[in-house]
Amino acid sequence: MSRSGSIYIFLILFVVVGIIMVTYEKAVDISIDSRFTPISSSPLPEKPTRYFGVVSRYSPREIYEGYQPIMDYLNQNTSFNFELKLCESYLGTATQLAQGEVSVAALGSLIYITKKDTLALDIILQPLNKNGKSTNRIMFVTQNNTDLNSLDDLRGKRIVLPSKESLTGQWAPIYIQEKTGLKQDDFETMHYASHHTMVAELVLQNKFDVGIIKEPVAEMAKEMGLEIFHIAPPLPTSPIVVSSKTDLQLKDEVIAAFTAIDVNQASMIKTLENWDEEFSHGFQKAVNEDYNITISVLNAINKAKK
């Protein structure tokens, strides 16, 4: 081959190699052409964290299992990130509300009525029962093999009630006395447990003959083997409460989120299955007049103490 031919072939090879190198660089280049790069924006701010107060009416495990799904719902449907804050007493949670430590709380109706003025509390919602009403009944439960058939059979029995700070704990002894004439000395013992489910558990363990608990817990107790032998008249459900320290936007968004619940919607039915039974049937807006019955009960309690 002549020298000129060799140079010609070399030039061809040089061009081919150059094309291959350029093509390879383009193939492995994962950068984005500046013409197609989106305009950068600031990251979305994190939601502010606020606390939802819950009284330890049930065991801590039951509270977490029943209330954390409610927090998840609020986190998805409001501008805030809610976390649970537990307290051992009704007064403790009411005080946390007044001091701004919690922004909203599920509070007992008795403590709300007695402390709403001094602690600047405000009722916003009532949970509904399975029949769409804003009431719950107080139920008397026992083992299904006992001879208890009516309140008149309570003489000489061992009775357990929930906390003295609860409406049930305060009202039940007075109710029994009004219906039967029986006073505390007529029972073998009258004991106050920490929360409603503990009352049911103590009766199941045969440590007490009779437990007095609110309707949602009584319905669960039936599944565990207890029998309901007396049902008292209905009382208002435990309210959702805020205070003067609660942010107005948060208050409005919580009301909107809870009242938007459609208990007949298939996807919502699935969601509510994981909620605490007491709050799994929807909500309605509430005002103080909805708790006039509680005020009447409170007056009866105070009269009996004199």
C-alpha positions in Angstrom: 0.0 0.0 0.0 1.3 3.4 -0.9 2.1 6.0 1.8 -0.8 8.3 0.6 -3.2 5.3 1.0 -2.0 4.7 4.6 -2.6 8.3 5.5 -6.1 8.2 4.0 -7.0 5.1 6.1 -5.5 6.7 9.2 -7.7 9.8 8.7 -10.8 7.7 8.3 -10.0 5.8 11.5 -9.4 9.0 13.4 -12.8 10.4 12.3 -14.6 7.2 13.3 -13.0 7.1 16.7 -13.9 10.7 17.3 -17.5 10.1 16.4 -17.6 7.1 18.7 -16.2 9.1 21.7 -18.6 11.9 21.2 -21.5 9.5 21.0 -20.4 7.6 24.1 -20.2 10.8 26.2 -23.7 11.8 25.2 -24.9 8.3 26.0 -23.5 8.3 29.5 -24.3 11.9 30.3 -27.3 11.9 32.7 -27.3 15.7 33.3 -30.4 17.7 32.3 -30.2 20.2 29.5 -30.5 23.7 31.2 -33.4 24.5 28.8 -35.5 21.8 30.5 -34.4 22.3 34.1 -37.4 23.4 36.3 -37.1 26.7 38.2 -36.1 25.8 41.8 -38.5 26.5 44.5 -38.2 26.6 48.3 -39.2 23.3 50.1 -42.7 23.3 51.6 -42.6 24.2 55.3 -43.3 21.4 57.8 -46.6 21.3 59.5 -46.6 22.8 63.0 -47.0 20.2 65.7 -49.9 20.5 68.1 -51.0 18.2 70.9 -54.4 16.4 71.3 -55.1 15.7 75.0 -56.6 12.4 76.1 -57.5 11.4 79.6 -56.4 7.9 80.6 -59.9 6.5 80.7 -58.6 3.3 79.2 -55.2 1.5 79.4 -52.3 3.3 77.5 -52.2 0.5 74.9 -55.9 0.8 74.2 -55.7 4.6 74.0 -52.8 4.5 71.5 -54.6 1.8 69.3 -57.9 3.7 69.4 -56.7 7.3 69.1 -53.5 7.2 66.9 -55.7 6.5 63.8 -57.7 9.6 64.7 -54.4 11.6 64.9 -53.5 10.2 61.4 -56.8 11.4 60.1 -56.4 14.9 61.4 -52.8 15.0 60.1 -54.1 14.2 56.6 -57.0 16.7 56.8 -55.7 19.7 58.5 -52.7 22.0 58.3 -51.3 20.7 61.6 -49.4 17.6 62.8 -51.2 16.2 65.8 -49.6 14.1 68.5 -51.3 12.5 71.5 -50.6 13.8 75.0 -51.9 11.5 77.8 -52.8 12.6 81.3 -53.8 10.6 84.3 -56.8 12.8 85.3 -59.6 14.9 83.8 -58.5 17.9 85.7 -54.9 17.5 84.4 -56.0 17.5 80.8 -58.3 20.5 81.4 -55.4 22.3 83.0 -53.2 21.5 80.0 -55.8 23.0 77.7 -56.0 26.1 79.8 -52.2 26.5 79.8 -51.9 25.9 76.0 -49.9 22.6 76.5 -52.5 20.9 74.4 -54.6 22.6 71.7 -57.7 20.3 71.7 -58.8 17.4 73.9 -61.4 14.7 74.4 -62.7 15.7 77.8 -65.2 14.3 80.3 -68.5 16.2 80.3 -68.5 16.6 84.1 -65.0 18.3 84.2 -66.0 20.5 81.3 -69.1 21.8 83.0 -67.3 22.4 86.3 -64.2 24.0 84.8 -65.3 25.7 81.6 -65.5 29.2 83.2 -62.5 29.2 85.4 -60.2 27.6 82.8 -61.7 29.4 79.7 -62.7 26.1 78.0 -64.9 26.0 74.9 -66.9 23.0 73.6 -66.8 22.4 69.9 -67.9 18.9 69.0 -69.9 15.9 70.3 -69.2 12.4 69.1 -72.3 10.4 68.0 -73.3 6.9 69.0 -74.0 4.1 66.6 -77.5 5.3 66.2 -76.4 8.8 65.2 -77.3 10.3 68.6 -75.1 12.4 70.8 -75.8 10.4 73.9 -74.4 7.3 75.7 -76.1 5.2 78.3 -74.5 4.1 81.6 -74.7 0.3 81.9 -74.4 -2.1 84.9 -72.6 -5.3 84.1 -71.9 -8.6 85.9 -70.8 -12.1 85.3 -73.5 -14.0 83.4 -73.8 -16.7 86.1 -74.9 -14.4 88.9 -78.3 -13.8 90.4 -78.3 -10.1 89.7 -81.5 -9.1 87.8 -82.2 -5.5 89.0 -80.8 -2.7 91.0 -82.6 -4.0 94.1 -80.3 -7.0 94.1 -77.2 -4.8 94.7 -77.4 -5.0 98.5 -74.3 -6.7 99.9 -72.6 -6.8 96.6 -69.0 -5.6 95.6 -69.3 -2.7 93.2 -66.6 -1.1 91.1 -66.9 2.3 89.3 -64.6 4.4 87.1 -62.7 7.5 88.3 -64.3 9.8 90.8 -63.6 12.6 88.3 -65.8 11.0 85.7 -69.5 11.7 85.4 -70.3 7.9 85.7 -68.2 7.6 89.0 -69.9 10.6 90.6 -73.5 10.0 89.3 -73.9 6.2 89.7 -74.1 6.0 93.5 -76.7 8.8 93.6 -78.7 7.1 90.8 -78.7 3.8 92.7 -79.9 5.6 95.9 -82.7 7.4 94.0 -83.9 4.1 92.5 -83.5 1.7 95.4 -82.8 3.7 98.6 -79.5 1.8 98.9 -76.5 3.8 100.2 -72.8 3.0 100.2 -73.0 1.3 103.6 -75.5 -1.2 102.1 -72.8 -2.7 99.8 -70.0 -5.0 100.7 -67.6 -2.6 99.1 -67.6 0.3 96.6 -64.3 0.8 94.7 -63.2 3.3 92.1 -60.9 2.0 89.3 -58.7 4.2 87.1 -60.7 3.8 83.9 -63.8 2.1 82.3 -62.0 -0.9 80.8 -60.4 -1.6 84.1 -63.8 -1.8 85.7 -64.8 -4.4 83.2 -61.6 -6.4 83.7 -62.1 -6.4 87.5 -65.6 -7.8 87.1 -64.3 -10.4 84.6 -61.6 -11.4 87.2 -64.5 -11.9 89.7 -62.9 -9.3 92.0 -66.2 -7.4 92.0 -69.8 -8.5 91.4 -70.9 -5.4 89.5 -69.3 -2.8 87.3 -70.8 0.4 86.1 -69.4 1.7 82.8 -70.4 3.7 79.7 -72.1 2.1 76.8 -69.2 1.7 74.3 -67.2 -0.2 76.9 -70.2 -2.2 78.0 -70.7 -3.4 74.4 -67.1 -4.6 74.3 -67.5 -6.2 77.7 -70.4 -8.3 76.4 -68.1 -9.9 73.9 -65.7 -10.8 76.7 -68.5 -12.6 78.6 -70.1 -10.0 80.8 -73.9 -9.5 81.0 -75.7 -6.1 81.1 -78.5 -6.3 83.7 -79.5 -2.7 84.0 -79.3 0.3 81.6 -79.6 3.9 83.0 -81.1 6.8 81.0 -78.9 8.4 78.3 -76.4 11.2 79.1 -74.4 13.4 76.7 -71.3 11.9 75.1 -67.9 13.2 76.2 -67.1 16.4 74.3 -64.2 17.6 72.2 -62.9 20.8 73.8 -60.6 23.7 73.1 -59.5 26.7 75.2 -58.9 30.4 74.8 -55.2 29.5 74.0 -56.3 27.4 71.0 -55.4 28.9 67.6 -58.6 29.9 65.8 -57.5 28.3 62.5 -56.8 25.0 64.3 -60.2 25.1 65.9 -62.0 25.7 62.6 -60.0 23.0 60.8 -60.6 20.4 63.5 -64.3 21.1 63.4 -64.3 20.9 59.6 -62.4 17.6 59.5 -64.6 15.9 62.0 -67.9 17.1 60.7 -66.9 16.1 57.2 -66.9 12.4 58.2 -69.5 10.4 56.3 -70.1 7.2 58.2 -71.9 5.7 55.2 -69.0 6.2 52.8 -67.2 2.9 52.1 -63.7 4.2 52.4 -64.6 6.1 55.6 -66.2 3.0 57.1 -62.9 1.2 56.6 -61.1 4.0 58.3 -63.4 4.2 61.3 -63.0 0.5 62.0 -59.6 1.4 63.6 -60.9 4.3 65.7 -61.8 4.2 69.4 -65.4 3.0 69.5 -66.6 6.1 71.2 -65.4 8.3 68.3 -66.1 5.9 65.4 -69.7 7.0 64.5 -69.2 10.6 63.4 -69.5 14.0 65.1 -71.7 17.0 65.3 -71.1 20.6 66.4 -71.8 21.2 70.0 -72.9 24.1 72.2 -73.1 24.4 76.0 -76.9 23.9 76.0 -76.3 20.3 74.8 -75.0 19.6 78.3 -77.9 20.9 80.3 -78.6 17.3 81.4 -75.0 17.1 82.8 -75.7 20.3 84.7 -78.8 18.7 86.2 -76.8 15.7 87.2 -74.1 17.9 88.8 -76.8 19.7 90.8 -78.0 16.4 92.1 -74.5 15.3 93.0 -73.9 18.6 94.9 -77.2 18.3 96.7 -76.5 14.7 97.8 -73.1 15.8 99.3 -74.7 18.4 101.6 
